[in-house]
Amino acid sequence: MAAAKDPVCGMEVDTSSDLKFEYNGETYYFCGRGCKLEFEEDPEKYLDPNYEPHM
Ligand SMILES: [Zn+2]
């Protein structure tokens, strides 16, 4: 089972999750609906190298 990192909170998430979102040709996975919605709202904020993932 593959793991990915939730870009919003930094949690490890399973890539078989349905909580995913494609952006710029990359697929991002999320621990929950809350994180996914936040990412969809402003992907650049979470992809910024200066952004520190936190709960
Ligand atoms: Zn999360």
mmCIF file of the protein (N, C-alpha, C, O) and its ligand, coordinates in Angstrom:
data_MODEL
# 
_entry.id   MODEL 
# 
loop_
_entity.id 
_entity.type 
_entity.pdbx_number_of_molecules 
1 polymer     1 
2 non-polymer 1 
# 
_entity_poly.entity_id                      1 
_entity_poly.type                           'polypeptide(L)' 
_entity_poly.nstd_linkage                   no 
_entity_poly.nstd_monomer                   no 
_entity_poly.pdbx_seq_one_letter_code       MAAAKDPVCGMEVDTSSDLKFEYNGETYYFCGRGCKLEFEEDPEKYLDPNYEPHM 
_entity_poly.pdbx_seq_one_letter_code_can   MAAAKDPVCGMEVDTSSDLKFEYNGETYYFCGRGCKLEFEEDPEKYLDPNYEPHM 
_entity_poly.pdbx_strand_id                 A 
# 
loop_
_entity_poly_seq.entity_id 
_entity_poly_seq.num 
_entity_poly_seq.mon_id 
_entity_poly_seq.hetero 
1 1  MET n 
1 2  ALA n 
1 3  ALA n 
1 4  ALA n 
1 5  LYS n 
1 6  ASP n 
1 7  PRO n 
1 8  VAL n 
1 9  CYS n 
1 10 GLY n 
1 11 MET n 
1 12 GLU n 
1 13 VAL n 
1 14 ASP n 
1 15 THR n 
1 16 SER n 
1 17 SER n 
1 18 ASP n 
1 19 LEU n 
1 20 LYS n 
1 21 PHE n 
1 22 GLU n 
1 23 TYR n 
1 24 ASN n 
1 25 GLY n 
1 26 GLU n 
1 27 THR n 
1 28 TYR n 
1 29 TYR n 
1 30 PHE n 
1 31 CYS n 
1 32 GLY n 
1 33 ARG n 
1 34 GLY n 
1 35 CYS n 
1 36 LYS n 
1 37 LEU n 
1 38 GLU n 
1 39 PHE n 
1 40 GLU n 
1 41 GLU n 
1 42 ASP n 
1 43 PRO n 
1 44 GLU n 
1 45 LYS n 
1 46 TYR n 
1 47 LEU n 
1 48 ASP n 
1 49 PRO n 
1 50 ASN n 
1 51 TYR n 
1 52 GLU n 
1 53 PRO n 
1 54 HIS n 
1 55 MET n 
# 
loop_
_struct_asym.id 
_struct_asym.entity_id 
A 1 
B 2 
# 
loop_
_chem_comp.id 
_chem_comp.type 
_chem_comp.mon_nstd_flag 
ALA 'L-peptide linking' y 
ARG 'L-peptide linking' y 
ASN 'L-peptide linking' y 
ASP 'L-peptide linking' y 
CYS 'L-peptide linking' y 
GLU 'L-peptide linking' y 
GLY 'peptide linking'   y 
HIS 'L-peptide linking' y 
LEU 'L-peptide linking' y 
LYS 'L-peptide linking' y 
MET 'L-peptide linking' y 
PHE 'L-peptide linking' y 
PRO 'L-peptide linking' y 
SER 'L-peptide linking' y 
THR 'L-peptide linking' y 
TYR 'L-peptide linking' y 
VAL 'L-peptide linking' y 
ZN  non-polymer         . 
# 
_pdbx_entity_nonpoly.entity_id   2 
_pdbx_entity_nonpoly.name        ? 
_pdbx_entity_nonpoly.comp_id     ZN 
# 
_pdbx_nonpoly_scheme.asym_id         B 
_pdbx_nonpoly_scheme.entity_id       2 
_pdbx_nonpoly_scheme.mon_id          ZN 
_pdbx_nonpoly_scheme.ndb_seq_num     1 
_pdbx_nonpoly_scheme.pdb_seq_num     101 
_pdbx_nonpoly_scheme.auth_seq_num    101 
_pdbx_nonpoly_scheme.pdb_mon_id      ZN 
_pdbx_nonpoly_scheme.auth_mon_id     ZN 
_pdbx_nonpoly_scheme.pdb_strand_id   A 
_pdbx_nonpoly_scheme.pdb_ins_code    . 
# 
loop_
_atom_site.group_PDB 
_atom_site.id 
_atom_site.type_symbol 
_atom_site.label_atom_id 
_atom_site.label_alt_id 
_atom_site.label_comp_id 
_atom_site.label_asym_id 
_atom_site.label_entity_id 
_atom_site.label_seq_id 
_atom_site.pdbx_PDB_ins_code 
_atom_site.Cartn_x 
_atom_site.Cartn_y 
_atom_site.Cartn_z 
_atom_site.occupancy 
_atom_site.B_iso_or_equiv 
_atom_site.pdbx_formal_charge 
_atom_site.auth_seq_id 
_atom_site.auth_comp_id 
_atom_site.auth_asym_id 
_atom_site.auth_atom_id 
_atom_site.pdbx_PDB_model_num 
ATOM   1   N  N  . MET A 1 1  ? 0.842   -1.195 0.000   1.00 0.00 ? 1   MET A N  1 
ATOM   2   C  CA . MET A 1 1  ? 0.000   0.000  0.000   1.00 0.00 ? 1   MET A CA 1 
ATOM   3   C  C  . MET A 1 1  ? 0.876   1.242  0.000   1.00 0.00 ? 1   MET A C  1 
ATOM   4   O  O  . MET A 1 1  ? 1.796   1.368  0.808   1.00 0.00 ? 1   MET A O  1 
ATOM   5   N  N  . ALA A 1 2  ? 0.585   2.143  -0.901  1.00 0.00 ? 2   ALA A N  1 
ATOM   6   C  CA . ALA A 1 2  ? 1.405   3.338  -1.047  1.00 0.00 ? 2   ALA A CA 1 
ATOM   7   C  C  . ALA A 1 2  ? 0.927   4.455  -0.127  1.00 0.00 ? 2   ALA A C  1 
ATOM   8   O  O  . ALA A 1 2  ? -0.258  4.574  0.185   1.00 0.00 ? 2   ALA A O  1 
ATOM   9   N  N  . ALA A 1 3  ? 1.863   5.242  0.284   1.00 0.00 ? 3   ALA A N  1 
ATOM   10  C  CA . ALA A 1 3  ? 1.514   6.361  1.147   1.00 0.00 ? 3   ALA A CA 1 
ATOM   11  C  C  . ALA A 1 3  ? 1.869   7.680  0.479   1.00 0.00 ? 3   ALA A C  1 
ATOM   12  O  O  . ALA A 1 3  ? 2.853   7.785  -0.254  1.00 0.00 ? 3   ALA A O  1 
ATOM   13  N  N  . ALA A 1 4  ? 1.056   8.664  0.747   1.00 0.00 ? 4   ALA A N  1 
ATOM   14  C  CA . ALA A 1 4  ? 1.314   10.005 0.253   1.00 0.00 ? 4   ALA A CA 1 
ATOM   15  C  C  . ALA A 1 4  ? 1.176   10.949 1.440   1.00 0.00 ? 4   ALA A C  1 
ATOM   16  O  O  . ALA A 1 4  ? 0.689   10.578 2.508   1.00 0.00 ? 4   ALA A O  1 
ATOM   17  N  N  . LYS A 1 5  ? 1.615   12.169 1.218   1.00 0.00 ? 5   LYS A N  1 
ATOM   18  C  CA . LYS A 1 5  ? 1.548   13.138 2.307   1.00 0.00 ? 5   LYS A CA 1 
ATOM   19  C  C  . LYS A 1 5  ? 0.453   14.168 2.039   1.00 0.00 ? 5   LYS A C  1 
ATOM   20  O  O  . LYS A 1 5  ? 0.423   14.816 0.992   1.00 0.00 ? 5   LYS A O  1 
ATOM   21  N  N  . ASP A 1 6  ? -0.420  14.296 2.988   1.00 0.00 ? 6   ASP A N  1 
ATOM   22  C  CA . ASP A 1 6  ? -1.451  15.337 2.919   1.00 0.00 ? 6   ASP A CA 1 
ATOM   23  C  C  . ASP A 1 6  ? -0.739  16.695 2.958   1.00 0.00 ? 6   ASP A C  1 
ATOM   24  O  O  . ASP A 1 6  ? -0.095  17.030 3.953   1.00 0.00 ? 6   ASP A O  1 
ATOM   25  N  N  . PRO A 1 7  ? -0.856  17.485 1.859   1.00 0.00 ? 7   PRO A N  1 
ATOM   26  C  CA . PRO A 1 7  ? -0.090  18.748 1.809   1.00 0.00 ? 7   PRO A CA 1 
ATOM   27  C  C  . PRO A 1 7  ? -0.604  19.804 2.779   1.00 0.00 ? 7   PRO A C  1 
ATOM   28  O  O  . PRO A 1 7  ? 0.087   20.782 3.066   1.00 0.00 ? 7   PRO A O  1 
ATOM   29  N  N  . VAL A 1 8  ? -1.816  19.604 3.280   1.00 0.00 ? 8   VAL A N  1 
ATOM   30  C  CA . VAL A 1 8  ? -2.398  20.609 4.178   1.00 0.00 ? 8   VAL A CA 1 
ATOM   31  C  C  . VAL A 1 8  ? -1.933  20.411 5.616   1.00 0.00 ? 8   VAL A C  1 
ATOM   32  O  O  . VAL A 1 8  ? -1.499  21.359 6.270   1.00 0.00 ? 8   VAL A O  1 
ATOM   33  N  N  . CYS A 1 9  ? -2.026  19.164 6.111   1.00 0.00 ? 9   CYS A N  1 
ATOM   34  C  CA . CYS A 1 9  ? -1.713  18.930 7.525   1.00 0.00 ? 9   CYS A CA 1 
ATOM   35  C  C  . CYS A 1 9  ? -0.451  18.098 7.727   1.00 0.00 ? 9   CYS A C  1 
ATOM   36  O  O  . CYS A 1 9  ? 0.034   17.976 8.852   1.00 0.00 ? 9   CYS A O  1 
ATOM   37  N  N  . GLY A 1 10 ? 0.093   17.519 6.637   1.00 0.00 ? 10  GLY A N  1 
ATOM   38  C  CA . GLY A 1 10 ? 1.331   16.766 6.754   1.00 0.00 ? 10  GLY A CA 1 
ATOM   39  C  C  . GLY A 1 10 ? 1.163   15.309 7.154   1.00 0.00 ? 10  GLY A C  1 
ATOM   40  O  O  . GLY A 1 10 ? 2.153   14.593 7.304   1.00 0.00 ? 10  GLY A O  1 
ATOM   41  N  N  . MET A 1 11 ? -0.080  14.858 7.329   1.00 0.00 ? 11  MET A N  1 
ATOM   42  C  CA . MET A 1 11 ? -0.311  13.461 7.699   1.00 0.00 ? 11  MET A CA 1 
ATOM   43  C  C  . MET A 1 11 ? -0.021  12.516 6.538   1.00 0.00 ? 11  MET A C  1 
ATOM   44  O  O  . MET A 1 11 ? -0.164  12.881 5.371   1.00 0.00 ? 11  MET A O  1 
ATOM   45  N  N  . GLU A 1 12 ? 0.394   11.282 6.884   1.00 0.00 ? 12  GLU A N  1 
ATOM   46  C  CA . GLU A 1 12 ? 0.566   10.252 5.863   1.00 0.00 ? 12  GLU A CA 1 
ATOM   47  C  C  . GLU A 1 12 ? -0.816  9.694  5.531   1.00 0.00 ? 12  GLU A C  1 
ATOM   48  O  O  . GLU A 1 12 ? -1.591  9.348  6.423   1.00 0.00 ? 12  GLU A O  1 
ATOM   49  N  N  . VAL A 1 13 ? -1.111  9.613  4.241   1.00 0.00 ? 13  VAL A N  1 
ATOM   50  C  CA . VAL A 1 13 ? -2.406  9.079  3.823   1.00 0.00 ? 13  VAL A CA 1 
ATOM   51  C  C  . VAL A 1 13 ? -2.234  8.001  2.758   1.00 0.00 ? 13  VAL A C  1 
ATOM   52  O  O  . VAL A 1 13 ? -1.276  8.015  1.984   1.00 0.00 ? 13  VAL A O  1 
ATOM   53  N  N  . ASP A 1 14 ? -3.168  7.081  2.738   1.00 0.00 ? 14  ASP A N  1 
ATOM   54  C  CA . ASP A 1 14 ? -3.155  5.968  1.793   1.00 0.00 ? 14  ASP A CA 1 
ATOM   55  C  C  . ASP A 1 14 ? -3.587  6.467  0.409   1.00 0.00 ? 14  ASP A C  1 
ATOM   56  O  O  . ASP A 1 14 ? -4.581  7.184  0.291   1.00 0.00 ? 14  ASP A O  1 
ATOM   57  N  N  . THR A 1 15 ? -2.845  6.089  -0.631  1.00 0.00 ? 15  THR A N  1 
ATOM   58  C  CA . THR A 1 15 ? -3.188  6.557  -1.982  1.00 0.00 ? 15  THR A CA 1 
ATOM   59  C  C  . THR A 1 15 ? -4.385  5.830  -2.589  1.00 0.00 ? 15  THR A C  1 
ATOM   60  O  O  . THR A 1 15 ? -4.769  6.121  -3.722  1.00 0.00 ? 15  THR A O  1 
ATOM   61  N  N  . SER A 1 16 ? -4.977  4.894  -1.860  1.00 0.00 ? 16  SER A N  1 
ATOM   62  C  CA . SER A 1 16 ? -6.220  4.288  -2.351  1.00 0.00 ? 16  SER A CA 1 
ATOM   63  C  C  . SER A 1 16 ? -7.421  5.123  -1.904  1.00 0.00 ? 16  SER A C  1 
ATOM   64  O  O  . SER A 1 16 ? -8.568  4.814  -2.229  1.00 0.00 ? 16  SER A O  1 
ATOM   65  N  N  . SER A 1 17 ? -7.134  6.179  -1.156  1.00 0.00 ? 17  SER A N  1 
ATOM   66  C  CA . SER A 1 17 ? -8.194  7.069  -0.670  1.00 0.00 ? 17  SER A CA 1 
ATOM   67  C  C  . SER A 1 17 ? -8.913  7.755  -1.831  1.00 0.00 ? 17  SER A C  1 
ATOM   68  O  O  . SER A 1 17 ? -8.310  8.026  -2.870  1.00 0.00 ? 17  SER A O  1 
ATOM   69  N  N  . ASP A 1 18 ? -10.202 8.032  -1.647  1.00 0.00 ? 18  ASP A N  1 
ATOM   70  C  CA . ASP A 1 18 ? -10.958 8.785  -2.644  1.00 0.00 ? 18  ASP A CA 1 
ATOM   71  C  C  . ASP A 1 18 ? -10.793 10.279 -2.434  1.00 0.00 ? 18  ASP A C  1 
ATOM   72  O  O  . ASP A 1 18 ? -11.210 11.094 -3.257  1.00 0.00 ? 18  ASP A O  1 
ATOM   73  N  N  . LEU A 1 19 ? -10.173 10.619 -1.306  1.00 0.00 ? 19  LEU A N  1 
ATOM   74  C  CA . LEU A 1 19 ? -9.982  12.035 -0.989  1.00 0.00 ? 19  LEU A CA 1 
ATOM   75  C  C  . LEU A 1 19 ? -8.740  12.535 -1.698  1.00 0.00 ? 19  LEU A C  1 
ATOM   76  O  O  . LEU A 1 19 ? -7.680  12.722 -1.099  1.00 0.00 ? 19  LEU A O  1 
ATOM   77  N  N  . LYS A 1 20 ? -8.908  12.747 -3.008  1.00 0.00 ? 20  LYS A N  1 
ATOM   78  C  CA . LYS A 1 20 ? -7.762  13.211 -3.789  1.00 0.00 ? 20  LYS A CA 1 
ATOM   79  C  C  . LYS A 1 20 ? -8.175  14.325 -4.715  1.00 0.00 ? 20  LYS A C  1 
ATOM   80  O  O  . LYS A 1 20 ? -9.359  14.526 -4.982  1.00 0.00 ? 20  LYS A O  1 
ATOM   81  N  N  . PHE A 1 21 ? -7.185  15.048 -5.201  1.00 0.00 ? 21  PHE A N  1 
ATOM   82  C  CA . PHE A 1 21 ? -7.442  16.214 -6.027  1.00 0.00 ? 21  PHE A CA 1 
ATOM   83  C  C  . PHE A 1 21 ? -6.274  16.370 -6.991  1.00 0.00 ? 21  PHE A C  1 
ATOM   84  O  O  . PHE A 1 21 ? -5.111  16.332 -6.589  1.00 0.00 ? 21  PHE A O  1 
ATOM   85  N  N  . GLU A 1 22 ? -6.598  16.545 -8.262  1.00 0.00 ? 22  GLU A N  1 
ATOM   86  C  CA . GLU A 1 22 ? -5.534  16.716 -9.248  1.00 0.00 ? 22  GLU A CA 1 
ATOM   87  C  C  . GLU A 1 22 ? -5.304  18.191 -9.499  1.00 0.00 ? 22  GLU A C  1 
ATOM   88  O  O  . GLU A 1 22 ? -6.237  18.974 -9.675  1.00 0.00 ? 22  GLU A O  1 
ATOM   89  N  N  . TYR A 1 23 ? -4.031  18.540 -9.510  1.00 0.00 ? 23  TYR A N  1 
ATOM   90  C  CA . TYR A 1 23 ? -3.673  19.938 -9.716  1.00 0.00 ? 23  TYR A CA 1 
ATOM   91  C  C  . TYR A 1 23 ? -2.337  19.981 -10.436 1.00 0.00 ? 23  TYR A C  1 
ATOM   92  O  O  . TYR A 1 23 ? -1.376  19.356 -9.987  1.00 0.00 ? 23  TYR A O  1 
ATOM   93  N  N  . ASN A 1 24 ? -2.255  20.703 -11.540 1.00 0.00 ? 24  ASN A N  1 
ATOM   94  C  CA . ASN A 1 24 ? -1.022  20.813 -12.328 1.00 0.00 ? 24  ASN A CA 1 
ATOM   95  C  C  . ASN A 1 24 ? -0.422  19.457 -12.679 1.00 0.00 ? 24  ASN A C  1 
ATOM   96  O  O  . ASN A 1 24 ? 0.799   19.300 -12.687 1.00 0.00 ? 24  ASN A O  1 
ATOM   97  N  N  . GLY A 1 25 ? -1.277  18.477 -12.971 1.00 0.00 ? 25  GLY A N  1 
ATOM   98  C  CA . GLY A 1 25 ? -0.787  17.166 -13.366 1.00 0.00 ? 25  GLY A CA 1 
ATOM   99  C  C  . GLY A 1 25 ? -0.329  16.279 -12.223 1.00 0.00 ? 25  GLY A C  1 
ATOM   100 O  O  . GLY A 1 25 ? 0.125   15.159 -12.454 1.00 0.00 ? 25  GLY A O  1 
ATOM   101 N  N  . GLU A 1 26 ? -0.441  16.766 -10.985 1.00 0.00 ? 26  GLU A N  1 
ATOM   102 C  CA . GLU A 1 26 ? -0.070  15.978 -9.813  1.00 0.00 ? 26  GLU A CA 1 
ATOM   103 C  C  . GLU A 1 26 ? -1.351  15.607 -9.076  1.00 0.00 ? 26  GLU A C  1 
ATOM   104 O  O  . GLU A 1 26 ? -2.333  16.349 -9.083  1.00 0.00 ? 26  GLU A O  1 
ATOM   105 N  N  . THR A 1 27 ? -1.314  14.433 -8.435  1.00 0.00 ? 27  THR A N  1 
ATOM   106 C  CA . THR A 1 27 ? -2.459  14.043 -7.621  1.00 0.00 ? 27  THR A CA 1 
ATOM   107 C  C  . THR A 1 27 ? -2.089  14.176 -6.151  1.00 0.00 ? 27  THR A C  1 
ATOM   108 O  O  . THR A 1 27 ? -1.065  13.653 -5.711  1.00 0.00 ? 27  THR A O  1 
ATOM   109 N  N  . TYR A 1 28 ? -2.912  14.866 -5.409  1.00 0.00 ? 28  TYR A N  1 
ATOM   110 C  CA . TYR A 1 28 ? -2.683  15.074 -3.981  1.00 0.00 ? 28  TYR A CA 1 
ATOM   111 C  C  . TYR A 1 28 ? -3.756  14.331 -3.205  1.00 0.00 ? 28  TYR A C  1 
ATOM   112 O  O  . TYR A 1 28 ? -4.913  14.264 -3.620  1.00 0.00 ? 28  TYR A O  1 
ATOM   113 N  N  . TYR A 1 29 ? -3.353  13.778 -2.073  1.00 0.00 ? 29  TYR A N  1 
ATOM   114 C  CA . TYR A 1 29 ? -4.268  12.985 -1.244  1.00 0.00 ? 29  TYR A CA 1 
ATOM   115 C  C  . TYR A 1 29 ? -4.443  13.648 0.118   1.00 0.00 ? 29  TYR A C  1 
ATOM   116 O  O  . TYR A 1 29 ? -3.553  14.334 0.620   1.00 0.00 ? 29  TYR A O  1 
ATOM   117 N  N  . PHE A 1 30 ? -5.619  13.419 0.699   1.00 0.00 ? 30  PHE A N  1 
ATOM   118 C  CA . PHE A 1 30 ? -5.957  14.109 1.947   1.00 0.00 ? 30  PHE A CA 1 
ATOM   119 C  C  . PHE A 1 30 ? -6.500  13.160 3.000   1.00 0.00 ? 30  PHE A C  1 
ATOM   120 O  O  . PHE A 1 30 ? -7.073  12.114 2.694   1.00 0.00 ? 30  PHE A O  1 
ATOM   121 N  N  . CYS A 1 31 ? -6.299  13.560 4.260   1.00 0.00 ? 31  CYS A N  1 
ATOM   122 C  CA . CYS A 1 31 ? -6.756  12.733 5.374   1.00 0.00 ? 31  CYS A CA 1 
ATOM   123 C  C  . CYS A 1 31 ? -8.263  12.845 5.562   1.00 0.00 ? 31  CYS A C  1 
ATOM   124 O  O  . CYS A 1 31 ? -8.890  11.948 6.124   1.00 0.00 ? 31  CYS A O  1 
ATOM   125 N  N  . GLY A 1 32 ? -8.837  13.931 5.099   1.00 0.00 ? 32  GLY A N  1 
ATOM   126 C  CA . GLY A 1 32 ? -10.265 14.135 5.310   1.00 0.00 ? 32  GLY A CA 1 
ATOM   127 C  C  . GLY A 1 32 ? -10.808 15.218 4.395   1.00 0.00 ? 32  GLY A C  1 
ATOM   128 O  O  . GLY A 1 32 ? -10.062 15.908 3.700   1.00 0.00 ? 32  GLY A O  1 
ATOM   129 N  N  . ARG A 1 33 ? -12.130 15.349 4.415   1.00 0.00 ? 33  ARG A N  1 
ATOM   130 C  CA . ARG A 1 33 ? -12.784 16.333 3.542   1.00 0.00 ? 33  ARG A CA 1 
ATOM   131 C  C  . ARG A 1 33 ? -12.337 17.757 3.838   1.00 0.00 ? 33  ARG A C  1 
ATOM   132 O  O  . ARG A 1 33 ? -12.216 18.582 2.933   1.00 0.00 ? 33  ARG A O  1 
ATOM   133 N  N  . GLY A 1 34 ? -12.095 18.035 5.110   1.00 0.00 ? 34  GLY A N  1 
ATOM   134 C  CA . GLY A 1 34 ? -11.703 19.386 5.500   1.00 0.00 ? 34  GLY A CA 1 
ATOM   135 C  C  . GLY A 1 34 ? -10.437 19.825 4.792   1.00 0.00 ? 34  GLY A C  1 
ATOM   136 O  O  . GLY A 1 34 ? -10.367 20.918 4.231   1.00 0.00 ? 34  GLY A O  1 
ATOM   137 N  N  . CYS A 1 35 ? -9.418  18.939 4.825   1.00 0.00 ? 35  CYS A N  1 
ATOM   138 C  CA . CYS A 1 35 ? -8.140  19.275 4.190   1.00 0.00 ? 35  CYS A CA 1 
ATOM   139 C  C  . CYS A 1 35 ? -8.317  19.408 2.685   1.00 0.00 ? 35  CYS A C  1 
ATOM   140 O  O  . CYS A 1 35 ? -7.748  20.307 2.065   1.00 0.00 ? 35  CYS A O  1 
ATOM   141 N  N  . LYS A 1 36 ? -9.104  18.513 2.099   1.00 0.00 ? 36  LYS A N  1 
ATOM   142 C  CA . LYS A 1 36 ? -9.297  18.560 0.648   1.00 0.00 ? 36  LYS A CA 1 
ATOM   143 C  C  . LYS A 1 36 ? -9.950  19.881 0.243   1.00 0.00 ? 36  LYS A C  1 
ATOM   144 O  O  . LYS A 1 36 ? -9.528  20.519 -0.722  1.00 0.00 ? 36  LYS A O  1 
ATOM   145 N  N  . LEU A 1 37 ? -10.963 20.278 0.972   1.00 0.00 ? 37  LEU A N  1 
ATOM   146 C  CA . LEU A 1 37 ? -11.661 21.524 0.653   1.00 0.00 ? 37  LEU A CA 1 
ATOM   147 C  C  . LEU A 1 37 ? -10.731 22.729 0.788   1.00 0.00 ? 37  LEU A C  1 
ATOM   148 O  O  . LEU A 1 37 ? -10.766 23.650 -0.028  1.00 0.00 ? 37  LEU A O  1 
ATOM   149 N  N  . GLU A 1 38 ? -9.908  22.706 1.820   1.00 0.00 ? 38  GLU A N  1 
ATOM   150 C  CA . GLU A 1 38 ? -8.972  23.821 2.004   1.00 0.00 ? 38  GLU A CA 1 
ATOM   151 C  C  . GLU A 1 38 ? -7.992  23.895 0.854   1.00 0.00 ? 38  GLU A C  1 
ATOM   152 O  O  . GLU A 1 38 ? -7.681  24.980 0.362   1.00 0.00 ? 38  GLU A O  1 
ATOM   153 N  N  . PHE A 1 39 ? -7.498  22.727 0.418   1.00 0.00 ? 39  PHE A N  1 
ATOM   154 C  CA . PHE A 1 39 ? -6.540  22.685 -0.683  1.00 0.00 ? 39  PHE A CA 1 
ATOM   155 C  C  . PHE A 1 39 ? -7.179  23.182 -1.972  1.00 0.00 ? 39  PHE A C  1 
ATOM   156 O  O  . PHE A 1 39 ? -6.585  23.972 -2.705  1.00 0.00 ? 39  PHE A O  1 
ATOM   157 N  N  . GLU A 1 40 ? -8.405  22.711 -2.246  1.00 0.00 ? 40  GLU A N  1 
ATOM   158 C  CA . GLU A 1 40 ? -9.102  23.116 -3.471  1.00 0.00 ? 40  GLU A CA 1 
ATOM   159 C  C  . GLU A 1 40 ? -9.306  24.622 -3.525  1.00 0.00 ? 40  GLU A C  1 
ATOM   160 O  O  . GLU A 1 40 ? -9.279  25.230 -4.596  1.00 0.00 ? 40  GLU A O  1 
ATOM   161 N  N  . GLU A 1 41 ? -9.505  25.203 -2.375  1.00 0.00 ? 41  GLU A N  1 
ATOM   162 C  CA . GLU A 1 41 ? -9.761  26.634 -2.298  1.00 0.00 ? 41  GLU A CA 1 
ATOM   163 C  C  . GLU A 1 41 ? -8.525  27.454 -2.671  1.00 0.00 ? 41  GLU A C  1 
ATOM   164 O  O  . GLU A 1 41 ? -8.651  28.499 -3.309  1.00 0.00 ? 41  GLU A O  1 
ATOM   165 N  N  . ASP A 1 42 ? -7.349  26.998 -2.287  1.00 0.00 ? 42  ASP A N  1 
ATOM   166 C  CA . ASP A 1 42 ? -6.128  27.761 -2.517  1.00 0.00 ? 42  ASP A CA 1 
ATOM   167 C  C  . ASP A 1 42 ? -4.898  26.845 -2.595  1.00 0.00 ? 42  ASP A C  1 
ATOM   168 O  O  . ASP A 1 42 ? -4.060  26.842 -1.694  1.00 0.00 ? 42  ASP A O  1 
ATOM   169 N  N  . PRO A 1 43 ? -4.800  26.054 -3.701  1.00 0.00 ? 43  PRO A N  1 
ATOM   170 C  CA . PRO A 1 43 ? -3.695  25.081 -3.810  1.00 0.00 ? 43  PRO A CA 1 
ATOM   171 C  C  . PRO A 1 43 ? -2.318  25.708 -3.671  1.00 0.00 ? 43  PRO A C  1 
ATOM   172 O  O  . PRO A 1 43 ? -1.429  25.123 -3.053  1.00 0.00 ? 43  PRO A O  1 
ATOM   173 N  N  . GLU A 1 44 ? -2.135  26.889 -4.239  1.00 0.00 ? 44  GLU A N  1 
ATOM   174 C  CA . GLU A 1 44 ? -0.806  27.513 -4.217  1.00 0.00 ? 44  GLU A CA 1 
ATOM   175 C  C  . GLU A 1 44 ? -0.319  27.779 -2.797  1.00 0.00 ? 44  GLU A C  1 
ATOM   176 O  O  . GLU A 1 44 ? 0.878   27.712 -2.517  1.00 0.00 ? 44  GLU A O  1 
ATOM   177 N  N  . LYS A 1 45 ? -1.243  28.076 -1.920  1.00 0.00 ? 45  LYS A N  1 
ATOM   178 C  CA . LYS A 1 45 ? -0.871  28.335 -0.527  1.00 0.00 ? 45  LYS A CA 1 
ATOM   179 C  C  . LYS A 1 45 ? -0.183  27.114 0.077   1.00 0.00 ? 45  LYS A C  1 
ATOM   180 O  O  . LYS A 1 45 ? 0.797   27.243 0.811   1.00 0.00 ? 45  LYS A O  1 
ATOM   181 N  N  . TYR A 1 46 ? -0.709  25.918 -0.240  1.00 0.00 ? 46  TYR A N  1 
ATOM   182 C  CA . TYR A 1 46 ? -0.177  24.692 0.366   1.00 0.00 ? 46  TYR A CA 1 
ATOM   183 C  C  . TYR A 1 46 ? 1.014   24.129 -0.391  1.00 0.00 ? 46  TYR A C  1 
ATOM   184 O  O  . TYR A 1 46 ? 1.782   23.339 0.158   1.00 0.00 ? 46  TYR A O  1 
ATOM   185 N  N  . LEU A 1 47 ? 1.177   24.534 -1.664  1.00 0.00 ? 47  LEU A N  1 
ATOM   186 C  CA . LEU A 1 47 ? 2.312   24.052 -2.445  1.00 0.00 ? 47  LEU A CA 1 
ATOM   187 C  C  . LEU A 1 47 ? 3.517   24.968 -2.302  1.00 0.00 ? 47  LEU A C  1 
ATOM   188 O  O  . LEU A 1 47 ? 4.606   24.642 -2.773  1.00 0.00 ? 47  LEU A O  1 
ATOM   189 N  N  . ASP A 1 48 ? 3.332   26.081 -1.670  1.00 0.00 ? 48  ASP A N  1 
ATOM   190 C  CA . ASP A 1 48 ? 4.433   27.000 -1.412  1.00 0.00 ? 48  ASP A CA 1 
ATOM   191 C  C  . ASP A 1 48 ? 5.461   26.308 -0.520  1.00 0.00 ? 48  ASP A C  1 
ATOM   192 O  O  . ASP A 1 48 ? 5.109   25.782 0.536   1.00 0.00 ? 48  ASP A O  1 
ATOM   193 N  N  . PRO A 1 49 ? 6.749   26.302 -0.942  1.00 0.00 ? 49  PRO A N  1 
ATOM   194 C  CA . PRO A 1 49 ? 7.785   25.624 -0.131  1.00 0.00 ? 49  PRO A CA 1 
ATOM   195 C  C  . PRO A 1 49 ? 7.907   26.195 1.277   1.00 0.00 ? 49  PRO A C  1 
ATOM   196 O  O  . PRO A 1 49 ? 8.429   25.531 2.172   1.00 0.00 ? 49  PRO A O  1 
ATOM   197 N  N  . ASN A 1 50 ? 7.434   27.408 1.476   1.00 0.00 ? 50  ASN A N  1 
ATOM   198 C  CA . ASN A 1 50 ? 7.517   28.020 2.803   1.00 0.00 ? 50  ASN A CA 1 
ATOM   199 C  C  . ASN A 1 50 ? 6.348   27.643 3.698   1.00 0.00 ? 50  ASN A C  1 
ATOM   200 O  O  . ASN A 1 50 ? 6.334   27.965 4.886   1.00 0.00 ? 50  ASN A O  1 
ATOM   201 N  N  . TYR A 1 51 ? 5.346   26.944 3.108   1.00 0.00 ? 51  TYR A N  1 
ATOM   202 C  CA . TYR A 1 51 ? 4.204   26.558 3.919   1.00 0.00 ? 51  TYR A CA 1 
ATOM   203 C  C  . TYR A 1 51 ? 4.584   25.384 4.818   1.00 0.00 ? 51  TYR A C  1 
ATOM   204 O  O  . TYR A 1 51 ? 5.159   24.400 4.353   1.00 0.00 ? 51  TYR A O  1 
ATOM   205 N  N  . GLU A 1 52 ? 4.261   25.492 6.106   1.00 0.00 ? 52  GLU A N  1 
ATOM   206 C  CA . GLU A 1 52 ? 4.541   24.429 7.063   1.00 0.00 ? 52  GLU A CA 1 
ATOM   207 C  C  . GLU A 1 52 ? 3.243   23.668 7.346   1.00 0.00 ? 52  GLU A C  1 
ATOM   208 O  O  . GLU A 1 52 ? 2.311   24.229 7.922   1.00 0.00 ? 52  GLU A O  1 
ATOM   209 N  N  . PRO A 1 53 ? 3.177   22.378 6.940   1.00 0.00 ? 53  PRO A N  1 
ATOM   210 C  CA . PRO A 1 53 ? 1.951   21.620 7.204   1.00 0.00 ? 53  PRO A CA 1 
ATOM   211 C  C  . PRO A 1 53 ? 1.683   21.504 8.701   1.00 0.00 ? 53  PRO A C  1 
ATOM   212 O  O  . PRO A 1 53 ? 2.599   21.261 9.486   1.00 0.00 ? 53  PRO A O  1 
ATOM   213 N  N  . HIS A 1 54 ? 0.447   21.674 9.083   1.00 0.00 ? 54  HIS A N  1 
ATOM   214 C  CA . HIS A 1 54 ? 0.078   21.500 10.492  1.00 0.00 ? 54  HIS A CA 1 
ATOM   215 C  C  . HIS A 1 54 ? -1.398  21.177 10.582  1.00 0.00 ? 54  HIS A C  1 
ATOM   216 O  O  . HIS A 1 54 ? -2.166  21.453 9.660   1.00 0.00 ? 54  HIS A O  1 
ATOM   217 N  N  . MET A 1 55 ? -1.779  20.600 11.683  1.00 0.00 ? 55  MET A N  1 
ATOM   218 C  CA . MET A 1 55 ? -3.170  20.220 11.897  1.00 0.00 ? 55  MET A CA 1 
ATOM   219 C  C  . MET A 1 55 ? -4.036  21.440 12.157  1.00 0.00 ? 55  MET A C  1 
ATOM   220 O  O  . MET A 1 55 ? -5.243  21.309 12.360  1.00 0.00 ? 55  MET A O  1 
HETATM 221 ZN ZN . ZN  B 2 .  ? -5.116  16.472 6.504   1.00 0.00 2 101 ZN  A ZN 1 
# 
